[in-house]
């Protein structure tokens, strides 16, 4: 049955998975042993031949700035029928002080997501919406604090309304960080001391961006949910 599911794609064609997003997804430079990784950077390692990944995510981008800077259109020009486009924003859309990036959750943010879905479908490709990963912020009682407001629910709403595949990374990463707890969850993010990276002038304490370990853990979640929602891709995942 799985073979039949992909017969619409010519056998010798390569399916491309495009990633649009922010710093939690983006490729990071390897210079000086950079400890920061986006989950999209390790994502290609999960696939056999027949699928390639193009990561167009860029640090600091929101749905608004990604679109305004022409990055969406440039990526869309490369999309072919049968491809997939995974979209994850939210970390920067909420920054109301920055007019170049701000997109209200139930305003421009949802409008941009809807347009992204329509654009991808016009290319006869498959859109996939992802909620943003959580930040690691605990209160004095050791409970994880919500920092994304209405943005995750806005993504869920658009996905339901437009019948789009949803990968709820906000829910899954929240559960993971809760399970790891306040101390152990530091391994998922950039809590790096100078003993690990000799070139660092001072330790890093960053609860937004992912370590290599965290990037793989999030990529695991993306792959698990893709397997559930896109059985036609199952033959292309490594064992």
C-alpha positions in Angstrom: 0.0 0.0 0.0 2.9 2.4 0.7 4.3 1.9 -2.8 0.9 2.8 -4.3 0.8 5.9 -2.1 3.8 7.4 -3.8 3.1 6.4 -7.4 2.1 10.0 -8.2 5.8 10.9 -7.8 8.0 9.6 -10.6 10.2 6.8 -9.4 13.5 8.5 -10.2 12.4 11.9 -8.8 13.7 13.3 -5.5 11.1 14.6 -3.0 12.3 17.8 -1.4 11.2 18.8 2.1 11.6 22.6 2.5 11.9 24.2 5.9 10.8 27.8 6.6 11.3 29.1 10.1 13.5 30.9 12.6 16.6 30.2 14.6 15.2 27.1 16.3 15.1 25.5 12.8 18.0 27.2 11.0 21.4 25.8 10.1 24.2 27.2 12.2 27.8 27.7 11.3 30.3 25.1 12.5 33.1 27.6 13.0 35.0 27.4 16.4 32.9 24.5 17.4 29.7 26.5 17.6 27.5 24.7 20.2 24.2 26.0 18.8 22.1 23.9 16.3 18.7 24.2 14.8 16.6 21.0 14.5 16.5 21.6 10.7 20.3 21.3 10.6 20.2 17.6 11.7 16.9 16.8 10.0 18.5 15.5 6.7 20.3 12.8 8.6 17.0 11.0 9.1 16.3 10.3 5.4 17.4 7.7 2.9 18.1 8.5 -0.7 15.0 9.8 -2.5 14.4 12.7 -0.1 16.4 15.8 0.3 16.0 18.7 2.7 16.4 22.4 1.9 16.6 24.5 5.0 15.6 28.1 4.3 15.0 29.0 8.0 17.0 32.0 9.2 17.8 33.4 12.7 15.5 36.1 13.9 12.7 35.8 11.3 9.0 36.0 11.8 6.2 35.2 9.3 6.3 38.9 8.5 10.0 39.4 8.0 10.5 36.1 6.2 7.8 37.2 3.7 8.8 40.9 3.5 12.4 40.1 2.8 11.4 37.9 -0.2 12.6 34.7 1.5 9.2 33.0 1.2 8.9 33.8 -2.6 12.5 32.7 -3.2 11.9 29.4 -1.5 8.5 28.9 -3.2 10.1 29.3 -6.6 12.1 26.1 -5.9 9.0 24.0 -4.8 7.8 21.4 -7.2 4.7 19.2 -7.3 5.0 16.4 -4.7 7.3 18.3 -2.4 6.6 19.3 1.2 6.9 22.6 2.9 7.3 22.7 6.7 6.6 26.1 8.4 7.5 26.9 12.0 7.4 30.5 13.3 6.3 32.2 16.4 9.3 33.1 18.5 9.8 36.5 16.8 6.3 37.3 15.6 5.4 38.2 19.2 8.0 41.0 19.5 5.6 43.9 19.6 8.5 46.4 20.0 9.9 45.5 16.5 7.6 46.6 13.7 9.7 44.7 11.1 8.8 41.4 12.7 5.7 41.8 14.8 2.6 39.9 13.6 -0.3 39.6 16.1 -1.3 36.0 16.7 -4.9 36.4 15.6 -4.1 39.0 13.0 -1.1 39.1 10.6 0.4 35.9 11.9 -2.7 33.7 11.0 -3.1 35.7 7.7 0.5 34.9 6.8 0.1 31.2 7.7 -3.1 30.9 5.6 -1.4 32.5 2.6 1.6 30.2 3.0 -0.7 27.2 2.9 -2.5 28.5 -0.2 0.9 29.3 -1.9 2.2 25.8 -1.3 -1.0 24.1 -2.5 -0.9 26.2 -5.7 2.4 24.5 -6.3 0.7 21.1 -5.9 2.9 20.5 -2.9 2.0 19.6 0.7 2.1 22.3 3.5 2.9 21.2 7.1 2.4 23.7 9.9 4.4 23.4 13.1 3.8 25.2 16.4 6.9 26.9 17.9 9.0 24.9 20.4 8.9 26.1 24.0 11.4 28.2 25.8 13.0 26.8 28.9 11.6 29.1 31.6 10.7 27.9 35.1 9.1 29.8 37.9 10.2 29.8 41.5 8.0 26.7 42.1 9.8 24.8 39.4 6.8 24.9 36.9 7.4 25.6 33.2 6.2 29.1 32.3 4.3 29.7 29.0 6.0 32.3 26.9 4.3 32.0 23.5 0.9 33.3 24.4 -1.8 32.7 21.7 0.7 31.8 18.9 0.6 27.9 19.3 -3.2 28.0 19.3 -3.3 30.2 16.3 -1.3 27.6 14.3 -3.6 24.9 15.5 -6.6 26.9 14.5 -5.3 27.5 10.9 -4.3 23.8 10.6 -7.8 22.7 11.6 -9.6 25.3 9.5 -7.6 24.6 6.3 -7.2 20.8 6.9 -3.4 21.0 7.0 -1.0 18.5 8.6 -0.1 19.8 12.1 3.1 19.0 14.0 2.5 20.3 17.5 6.0 20.9 18.6 4.9 23.3 21.3 2.9 20.5 23.1 5.6 17.8 22.6 8.6 20.0 23.6 6.6 21.3 26.6 6.1 17.7 27.7 9.7 16.9 27.2 11.1 19.9 29.1 8.6 19.1 31.9 9.8 15.5 32.0 13.5 16.5 32.0 12.9 18.9 34.8 14.5 22.2 35.7 18.1 21.0 35.9 18.4 18.2 33.3 16.5 20.3 30.6 19.5 22.6 30.4 21.1 19.9 28.2 18.5 20.6 25.5 19.3 24.3 25.3 22.5 26.4 25.3 23.8 26.0 28.8 27.5 25.8 27.9 30.5 26.4 30.2 34.0 27.3 29.1 35.3 23.9 29.9 33.3 22.5 27.0 34.3 25.1 24.5 37.7 26.6 25.2 37.2 29.6 22.9 34.2 30.9 24.9 35.0 34.0 27.0 32.2 33.3 29.4 29.5 30.6 29.9 26.4 30.6 27.8 22.9 30.5 29.4 20.4 30.6 26.6 16.9 29.0 27.1 15.6 29.6 23.6 18.2 28.1 21.2 19.0 24.4 21.0 22.1 22.5 21.8 23.1 19.6 19.4 21.4 17.2 21.8 18.3 19.4 21.9 18.2 19.7 18.1 18.2 15.9 17.7 15.5 15.5 20.3 13.3 18.0 18.5 14.1 16.4 15.1 13.1 13.1 16.6 9.6 14.6 17.4 9.2 16.0 13.9 10.1 12.7 12.3 7.7 10.8 14.6 4.8 13.0 13.8 5.6 13.0 10.1 5.5 9.2 10.1 2.0 9.4 11.7 0.7 12.0 9.2 2.5 11.3 6.0 2.7 7.5 5.5 3.8 8.1 1.9 7.1 9.3 3.3 7.6 6.2 5.5 9.8 4.3 3.0 12.3 7.2 2.9 13.1 7.3 6.6 16.2 5.5 7.9 15.5 2.6 10.2 
